[in-house]
Amino acid sequence: MAEATQSAPLTNRQLAMRSLKRRLRLDWQLYLIILLPLIWLIVFCYVPMYGVQIAFKKFQSSKGIFGSPWIGFENFTRFFNSYNFTKIIWNTISVSIYSLIAGFPFPIILAMLLNNCVYKTYKKIVQMVTYLPYFISTVVLVGMLVQFLSPRVGIINKILGIFGVPATDFMAMPSAFRHIYVWSGVWQGTGFGCVIYLAALAGIDPGLHEAAMIDGASRLQRMWHIDVPGILPTATILLIMNTGNVMNVGFEKVYLMQNTLNMDASEVISTYVYKVGLASAAADFSYSTAIGLFNSVINLVMISTVNAISNKLSDTSIW
């Protein structure tokens, strides 16, 4: 009779729910903190996904999303067959890959140099000076570029003029657009990226450096054999995430730097989507949505591929 009155053992689901309730009761402040960002993510990132279906329709505002006629992959085919498809894809990939290659190593190098700097005051000054450009808005940054590179009053042309080089309108040169975009971004973002790697370097066990110093290792050898392996997982994760955005060239900066003379090199997917979907007098929402969806699919494929390769080679991945 006593055995019959004993309660049945809890299932895995019941144990998980009991554990969740306990965590919510103990750490409710932490869950409350992430509630607003979670709501924002759902409202602005996941709820609008139902509108992706207009990429496969001929959207008509009078009929709405569900009432618009279905046309399948016609919008995608139209984009693939457009005369500027190759140019837009090439501009997007070239600028993004260039930015990734040029900008990825500089924060690592700066972080390692600052981490091994023995002069604390100098370290703080350099870190502050390199970090401040990150807070400059895109509009202000492009305005600075226009002023510095102006053929009439720009400081760059003034310096070149001292050596007898004629004034050049760099902002109007298609061949110079990528270099201006990339290296201004490197200057602006190196300090911020450095902070991430400094945090990773701070997590390295100091005993490793002490043991290496006892063994007679030089500062450069300790940087190469201790610091680099220590920040390699962080660098790998950031590389994977940056690769996932290889098709997402910043819209604001590119659009502000564009002009009629450099359009052949500056027209990327984000600016093209804006022009055909919003800025055009005959805005085509279905066509622009199809281009944006194509862009997102490419990013998903790339980040999944790089993540799989990284997981196979180094056991480091984001999922």
Sine and cosine of phi, psi and omega as CSV:
sin_phi,cos_phi,sin_psi,cos_psi,sin_omega,cos_omega
0.00,0.00,-0.63,0.78,0.00,-1.00
-0.90,0.43,-0.61,0.79,0.01,-1.00
-0.92,0.39,-0.56,0.83,-0.02,-1.00
-0.94,0.35,-0.49,0.87,-0.03,-1.00
-0.99,0.11,-0.19,0.98,0.02,-1.00
-0.92,0.40,0.62,-0.78,-0.01,-1.00
-0.95,0.31,0.52,-0.85,0.01,-1.00
-0.94,0.33,0.51,-0.86,0.01,-1.00
-0.89,0.46,0.56,-0.83,-0.02,-1.00
-0.95,0.31,0.60,-0.80,0.06,-1.00
-0.98,0.18,0.20,-0.98,0.01,-1.00
-0.88,0.48,-0.60,0.80,0.02,-1.00
-0.90,0.44,-0.68,0.73,0.00,-1.00
-0.92,0.40,-0.63,0.78,0.05,-1.00
-0.90,0.44,-0.65,0.76,0.01,-1.00
-0.91,0.41,-0.65,0.76,0.01,-1.00
-0.92,0.40,-0.62,0.78,0.03,-1.00
-0.91,0.41,-0.64,0.77,0.04,-1.00
-0.91,0.41,-0.64,0.77,0.02,-1.00
-0.90,0.44,-0.70,0.71,0.02,-1.00
-0.88,0.47,-0.61,0.79,0.01,-1.00
-0.92,0.39,-0.67,0.74,0.01,-1.00
-0.91,0.41,-0.64,0.77,0.03,-1.00
-0.90,0.43,-0.60,0.80,-0.01,-1.00
-0.95,0.31,-0.59,0.80,-0.05,-1.00
-0.99,0.12,-0.61,0.79,-0.11,-0.99
-0.89,-0.46,0.61,0.79,-0.08,-1.00
-0.90,0.44,-0.45,0.89,0.01,-1.00
-0.91,0.42,-0.64,0.77,-0.01,-1.00
-0.91,0.41,-0.67,0.74,0.02,-1.00
-0.92,0.38,-0.52,0.85,0.05,-1.00
-0.93,0.37,-0.58,0.82,0.00,-1.00
-0.90,0.43,-0.66,0.76,-0.04,-1.00
-1.00,0.08,-0.04,1.00,-0.05,-1.00
-0.91,0.42,-0.74,0.67,-0.03,-1.00
-0.90,0.43,-0.74,0.67,0.09,-1.00
-0.86,0.52,-0.58,0.82,0.01,-1.00
-0.92,0.39,-0.66,0.75,0.05,-1.00
-0.89,0.46,-0.69,0.73,0.03,-1.00
-0.87,0.50,-0.69,0.73,-0.01,-1.00
-0.89,0.46,-0.68,0.73,-0.02,-1.00
-0.92,0.38,-0.72,0.70,-0.09,-1.00
-0.93,0.38,-0.68,0.73,-0.14,-0.99
-0.99,-0.17,-0.23,0.97,-0.03,-1.00
-0.90,-0.43,-0.61,0.79,-0.09,-1.00
-0.99,-0.15,-0.67,0.74,0.01,-1.00
-0.87,0.50,-0.69,0.73,0.00,-1.00
-0.91,0.41,-0.17,0.98,-0.04,-1.00
-0.89,0.46,-0.38,0.93,0.01,-1.00
-0.90,0.43,-0.39,0.92,0.01,-1.00
-0.97,0.23,-0.14,0.99,0.02,-1.00
-0.88,0.47,-0.40,0.92,-0.05,-1.00
-0.90,0.43,-0.32,0.95,0.01,-1.00
-0.95,0.32,-0.21,0.98,0.11,-0.99
-0.91,0.42,-0.40,0.92,-0.01,-1.00
-0.97,-0.26,0.22,0.97,-0.01,-1.00
-0.77,-0.63,0.26,-0.97,0.18,-0.98
-0.99,-0.13,1.00,-0.01,-0.18,-0.98
-0.92,0.40,0.75,-0.66,0.09,-1.00
-0.79,-0.62,0.87,-0.50,-0.11,-0.99
-0.87,0.49,-0.50,0.86,-0.01,-1.00
-0.93,0.36,-0.46,0.89,-0.03,-1.00
-0.99,-0.14,-0.28,0.96,-0.01,-1.00
0.99,0.16,0.01,-1.00,-0.05,-1.00
-0.92,0.40,-0.75,0.67,-0.10,-1.00
-0.97,0.23,-0.41,0.91,-0.02,-1.00
-1.00,0.01,-0.20,0.98,0.00,-1.00
-0.94,0.34,0.57,-0.82,-0.06,-1.00
-0.94,0.35,0.58,-0.82,0.00,-1.00
-0.99,0.13,0.77,-0.64,0.00,-1.00
-0.81,-0.58,0.12,0.99,0.07,-1.00
0.93,0.38,-0.75,-0.66,-0.08,-1.00
-1.00,-0.07,0.36,0.93,-0.06,-1.00
-0.89,0.45,-0.62,0.78,0.02,-1.00
-0.92,0.40,-0.61,0.79,0.03,-1.00
-0.92,0.39,-0.70,0.72,0.03,-1.00
-0.87,0.49,-0.63,0.78,0.03,-1.00
-0.88,0.47,-0.66,0.75,0.02,-1.00
-0.93,0.37,-0.69,0.73,0.00,-1.00
-0.89,0.45,-0.52,0.85,-0.04,-1.00
-1.00,-0.06,-0.01,1.00,-0.01,-1.00
-0.93,0.36,0.45,-0.89,-0.09,-1.00
-0.93,0.38,-0.43,0.90,-0.05,-1.00
-0.97,-0.26,0.26,0.96,0.00,-1.00
-0.88,0.48,-0.76,0.65,-0.04,-1.00
-0.89,0.46,-0.67,0.75,-0.03,-1.00
-0.90,0.44,-0.70,0.71,-0.04,-1.00
-0.91,0.41,-0.70,0.71,0.01,-1.00
-0.89,0.45,-0.69,0.72,0.00,-1.00
-0.90,0.45,-0.70,0.71,0.01,-1.00
-0.88,0.48,-0.68,0.73,-0.02,-1.00
-0.90,0.44,-0.76,0.66,-0.05,-1.00
-0.93,0.37,-0.69,0.73,-0.06,-1.00
-0.90,0.43,-0.69,0.72,0.01,-1.00
-0.92,0.40,-0.66,0.75,-0.05,-1.00
-0.93,0.36,-0.72,0.70,0.01,-1.00
-0.90,0.43,-0.65,0.76,0.05,-1.00
-0.86,0.51,-0.71,0.70,0.02,-1.00
-0.89,0.45,-0.65,0.76,-0.02,-1.00
-0.91,0.41,-0.72,0.70,-0.03,-1.00
-0.93,0.38,-0.69,0.73,-0.06,-1.00
-0.96,0.27,-0.62,0.79,-0.11,-0.99
-1.00,0.01,-0.30,0.95,-0.10,-1.00
-0.94,0.34,-0.70,0.71,-0.09,-1.00
-0.98,0.22,-0.44,0.90,-0.13,-0.99
-0.89,0.45,-0.70,0.72,0.07,-1.00
-0.88,0.48,-0.58,0.82,0.02,-1.00
-0.92,0.40,-0.73,0.69,0.00,-1.00
-0.88,0.47,-0.73,0.69,-0.01,-1.00
-0.89,0.46,-0.66,0.75,0.00,-1.00
-0.90,0.43,-0.67,0.75,0.00,-1.00
-0.93,0.38,-0.62,0.78,0.04,-1.00
-0.92,0.40,-0.69,0.72,0.02,-1.00
-0.92,0.38,-0.59,0.81,0.00,-1.00
-0.91,0.42,-0.49,0.87,-0.01,-1.00
-0.98,-0.19,0.13,0.99,0.03,-1.00
-0.98,0.22,0.77,-0.64,-0.04,-1.00
-1.00,0.01,-0.26,0.97,0.00,-1.00
-1.00,-0.07,0.98,-0.21,-0.13,-0.99
-0.90,0.44,-0.65,0.76,-0.01,-1.00
-0.90,0.43,-0.70,0.72,0.02,-1.00
-0.89,0.45,-0.62,0.78,0.02,-1.00
-0.89,0.46,-0.69,0.72,-0.01,-1.00
-0.91,0.41,-0.64,0.77,-0.01,-1.00
-0.90,0.43,-0.72,0.69,0.00,-1.00
-0.90,0.45,-0.67,0.74,-0.01,-1.00
-0.90,0.44,-0.64,0.77,0.00,-1.00
-0.93,0.37,-0.69,0.72,-0.03,-1.00
-0.91,0.42,-0.61,0.79,-0.01,-1.00
-0.98,0.19,-0.38,0.93,-0.03,-1.00
-1.00,0.07,-0.50,0.87,-0.07,-1.00
-0.86,0.51,-0.64,0.77,-0.01,-1.00
-0.85,0.53,-0.37,0.93,0.00,-1.00
-0.89,0.45,-0.43,0.90,-0.06,-1.00
-1.00,0.01,0.00,1.00,0.07,-1.00
-0.98,0.22,0.78,-0.63,-0.01,-1.00
-0.93,0.38,0.35,-0.94,-0.02,-1.00
-0.89,0.46,-0.63,0.77,-0.01,-1.00
-0.89,0.45,-0.70,0.71,0.01,-1.00
-0.92,0.40,-0.65,0.76,0.00,-1.00
-0.88,0.48,-0.72,0.69,0.01,-1.00
-0.91,0.41,-0.61,0.80,0.08,-1.00
-0.88,0.48,-0.63,0.77,0.07,-1.00
-0.90,0.44,-0.67,0.74,0.01,-1.00
-0.89,0.46,-0.68,0.74,0.01,-1.00
-0.88,0.47,-0.66,0.75,-0.02,-1.00
-0.95,0.32,-0.70,0.71,-0.03,-1.00
-0.91,0.41,-0.57,0.82,-0.08,-1.00
-0.99,-0.17,0.14,0.99,0.01,-1.00
-0.88,0.47,0.71,-0.71,0.00,-1.00
-0.94,0.34,-0.26,0.97,-0.06,-1.00
-0.98,-0.20,-0.72,0.69,-0.07,-1.00
-0.86,-0.51,0.00,1.00,-0.07,-1.00
-0.93,0.37,0.65,-0.76,-0.03,-1.00
-0.92,0.40,-0.52,0.85,0.00,-1.00
-0.90,0.44,-0.73,0.68,0.02,-1.00
-0.93,0.36,-0.50,0.86,0.07,-1.00
-0.90,0.44,-0.67,0.74,0.01,-1.00
-0.92,0.39,-0.70,0.71,0.02,-1.00
-0.90,0.44,-0.54,0.84,0.02,-1.00
-0.90,0.43,-0.47,0.88,0.05,-1.00
-0.88,0.47,-0.54,0.84,-0.01,-1.00
-1.00,-0.10,0.23,0.97,0.08,-1.00
0.99,0.13,0.20,0.98,0.01,-1.00
-0.99,0.10,0.80,-0.60,-0.02,-1.00
-0.92,0.40,0.46,-0.89,-0.02,-1.00
-0.89,0.45,0.65,-0.76,-0.05,-1.00
-0.76,-0.65,0.68,-0.73,0.08,-1.00
-1.00,0.04,1.00,0.04,-0.09,-1.00
-0.90,0.44,-0.57,0.82,-0.03,-1.00
-0.92,0.38,-0.30,0.95,0.01,-1.00
-0.99,-0.13,0.03,1.00,-0.04,-1.00
-1.00,-0.10,0.89,-0.45,0.05,-1.00
-0.85,0.52,-0.57,0.82,-0.03,-1.00
-0.94,0.34,-0.36,0.93,-0.03,-1.00
-1.00,-0.09,-0.22,0.98,-0.11,-0.99
-0.86,0.51,-0.76,0.65,-0.05,-1.00
-0.87,0.49,-0.68,0.73,-0.02,-1.00
-0.91,0.42,-0.68,0.74,0.01,-1.00
-0.90,0.44,-0.71,0.70,-0.02,-1.00
-0.89,0.46,-0.74,0.68,-0.12,-0.99
-0.94,0.34,-0.77,0.64,-0.13,-0.99
-0.97,0.26,-0.45,0.89,0.15,-0.99
-0.93,0.36,-0.57,0.82,0.08,-1.00
-0.93,0.36,-0.60,0.80,0.06,-1.00
-0.89,0.45,-0.71,0.71,0.02,-1.00
-0.87,0.49,-0.63,0.78,-0.07,-1.00
-0.98,0.21,-0.55,0.84,-0.15,-0.99
-0.97,-0.22,-0.14,0.99,-0.06,-1.00
-0.89,0.46,-0.70,0.72,-0.04,-1.00
-0.89,0.46,-0.64,0.77,0.02,-1.00
-0.92,0.40,-0.70,0.71,0.03,-1.00
-0.90,0.44,-0.52,0.85,0.01,-1.00
-0.88,0.48,-0.60,0.80,-0.03,-1.00
-0.87,0.49,-0.65,0.76,-0.01,-1.00
-0.89,0.46,-0.70,0.72,-0.02,-1.00
-0.96,0.28,-0.50,0.86,0.09,-1.00
-0.90,0.44,-0.61,0.79,0.05,-1.00
-0.90,0.43,-0.63,0.78,0.04,-1.00
-0.92,0.39,-0.64,0.77,0.02,-1.00
-0.92,0.40,-0.54,0.84,0.01,-1.00
-0.92,0.39,-0.37,0.93,0.01,-1.00
-1.00,0.10,-0.07,1.00,0.02,-1.00
-0.97,0.24,0.70,-0.72,-0.03,-1.00
-0.89,0.46,0.87,-0.49,0.03,-1.00
-0.87,0.50,-0.39,0.92,0.01,-1.00
-0.88,0.47,-0.48,0.88,0.04,-1.00
-0.91,0.42,-0.67,0.74,0.04,-1.00
-0.92,0.38,-0.64,0.77,0.02,-1.00
-0.89,0.46,-0.69,0.73,0.02,-1.00
-0.90,0.43,-0.63,0.77,0.01,-1.00
-0.92,0.39,-0.60,0.80,0.03,-1.00
-0.92,0.39,-0.62,0.79,0.06,-1.00
-0.89,0.45,-0.58,0.82,0.02,-1.00
-0.98,0.20,-0.04,1.00,0.06,-1.00
1.00,0.00,0.29,0.96,0.00,-1.00
-0.95,0.30,0.66,-0.75,0.04,-1.00
-0.98,0.22,0.15,-0.99,0.01,-1.00
-0.88,0.47,-0.66,0.75,0.01,-1.00
-0.91,0.42,-0.63,0.78,0.02,-1.00
-0.92,0.40,-0.62,0.79,0.04,-1.00
-0.92,0.39,-0.60,0.80,0.05,-1.00
-0.89,0.45,-0.67,0.74,-0.08,-1.00
-0.97,0.25,-0.64,0.77,-0.12,-0.99
-0.99,-0.13,-0.22,0.98,0.00,-1.00
-0.88,-0.48,-0.79,0.62,-0.07,-1.00
-0.93,0.36,-0.71,0.70,-0.04,-1.00
-0.89,0.45,-0.76,0.65,0.07,-1.00
-0.89,0.47,-0.49,0.87,-0.03,-1.00
-0.93,0.36,-0.57,0.82,-0.03,-1.00
-0.99,-0.17,0.01,1.00,-0.04,-1.00
-0.87,0.49,-0.68,0.74,0.04,-1.00
-0.88,0.48,-0.65,0.76,0.03,-1.00
-0.90,0.44,-0.69,0.72,0.01,-1.00
-0.89,0.45,-0.61,0.79,0.00,-1.00
-0.91,0.41,-0.70,0.71,0.01,-1.00
-0.88,0.47,-0.70,0.71,0.00,-1.00
-0.91,0.42,-0.60,0.80,0.03,-1.00
-0.90,0.43,-0.66,0.75,0.03,-1.00
-0.89,0.46,-0.70,0.71,-0.03,-1.00
-0.92,0.39,-0.63,0.78,0.05,-1.00
-0.92,0.38,-0.57,0.82,0.04,-1.00
-0.91,0.41,-0.55,0.83,0.04,-1.00
-0.92,0.40,-0.27,0.96,0.03,-1.00
-0.95,-0.32,0.38,0.93,-0.11,-0.99
-0.91,0.42,-0.42,0.91,0.01,-1.00
-1.00,-0.09,-0.04,1.00,-0.04,-1.00
-0.98,-0.22,0.96,0.27,0.09,-1.00
-0.96,0.29,0.72,-0.70,-0.07,-1.00
-0.79,0.62,0.85,-0.53,-0.08,-1.00
-0.93,0.38,-0.75,0.66,-0.15,-0.99
-0.87,0.50,-0.76,0.65,-0.08,-1.00
-0.92,0.40,-0.70,0.71,0.01,-1.00
-0.89,0.46,-0.71,0.71,-0.05,-1.00
-0.90,0.44,-0.63,0.77,0.01,-1.00
-0.95,0.32,-0.47,0.88,0.01,-1.00
-1.00,0.09,-0.20,0.98,-0.05,-1.00
-0.95,0.32,0.55,-0.84,0.21,-0.98
-0.47,-0.88,0.11,-0.99,-0.09,-1.00
-0.90,0.43,-0.37,0.93,-0.06,-1.00
-1.00,0.06,-0.49,0.87,-0.02,-1.00
-0.97,-0.26,0.23,0.97,-0.09,-1.00
-0.87,0.50,-0.53,0.84,-0.02,-1.00
-0.89,0.46,-0.45,0.89,-0.02,-1.00
-0.96,-0.27,-0.25,0.97,-0.13,-0.99
-0.96,-0.27,-0.17,0.99,0.00,-1.00
-0.97,0.22,0.93,-0.38,0.00,-1.00
-0.88,-0.48,0.04,-1.00,-0.10,-1.00
-0.87,0.49,-0.69,0.72,-0.07,-1.00
-0.89,0.45,-0.68,0.74,0.01,-1.00
-0.95,0.32,-0.57,0.82,0.01,-1.00
-0.92,0.39,-0.65,0.76,0.04,-1.00
-0.89,0.46,-0.67,0.74,0.02,-1.00
-0.89,0.46,-0.66,0.75,-0.07,-1.00
-0.94,0.33,-0.68,0.73,-0.04,-1.00
-0.99,0.15,-0.37,0.93,-0.06,-1.00
-0.99,-0.14,-0.46,0.89,-0.07,-1.00
-0.77,-0.64,-0.71,0.70,-0.12,-0.99
-0.98,0.22,-0.38,0.92,-0.05,-1.00
-0.96,0.27,0.52,-0.85,0.04,-1.00
-0.90,0.44,-0.59,0.81,0.05,-1.00
-0.96,-0.27,0.94,0.34,-0.07,-1.00
-0.88,0.48,0.76,-0.65,-0.01,-1.00
-0.91,-0.41,1.00,-0.07,-0.08,-1.00
-0.92,0.39,-0.61,0.80,-0.02,-1.00
-0.91,0.41,-0.69,0.72,-0.02,-1.00
-0.91,0.42,-0.72,0.70,0.00,-1.00
-0.92,0.40,-0.59,0.81,0.05,-1.00
-0.91,0.41,-0.62,0.78,0.04,-1.00
-0.89,0.45,-0.66,0.75,0.02,-1.00
-0.91,0.41,-0.69,0.73,0.03,-1.00
-0.90,0.44,-0.62,0.79,0.03,-1.00
-0.92,0.40,-0.67,0.75,0.07,-1.00
-0.85,0.52,-0.68,0.74,0.01,-1.00
-0.88,0.47,-0.68,0.73,-0.01,-1.00
-0.92,0.39,-0.62,0.78,0.03,-1.00
-0.90,0.44,-0.66,0.75,0.04,-1.00
-0.88,0.48,-0.68,0.73,0.03,-1.00
-0.89,0.46,-0.66,0.75,0.01,-1.00
-0.89,0.45,-0.69,0.73,0.02,-1.00
-0.89,0.45,-0.67,0.74,-0.05,-1.00
-0.93,0.37,-0.70,0.71,-0.02,-1.00
-0.93,0.36,-0.56,0.83,0.05,-1.00
-0.92,0.38,-0.65,0.76,0.00,-1.00
-0.91,0.40,-0.75,0.66,-0.01,-1.00
-0.90,0.43,-0.61,0.79,0.03,-1.00
-0.90,0.43,-0.65,0.76,0.03,-1.00
-0.92,0.40,-0.66,0.75,0.02,-1.00
-0.90,0.44,-0.70,0.72,0.01,-1.00
-0.90,0.45,-0.65,0.76,0.00,-1.00
-0.91,0.42,-0.57,0.82,-0.02,-1.00
-0.97,0.24,-0.60,0.80,-0.08,-1.00
-1.00,0.05,-0.59,0.80,-0.13,-0.99
-0.78,-0.63,0.04,1.00,-0.04,-1.00
0.87,0.50,0.40,0.92,0.04,-1.00
-0.89,-0.46,0.83,-0.55,-0.02,-1.00
-0.41,-0.91,0.22,-0.98,0.01,-1.00
-1.00,-0.07,-0.15,0.99,0.16,-0.99
-0.40,-0.92,0.00,0.00,0.00,0.00
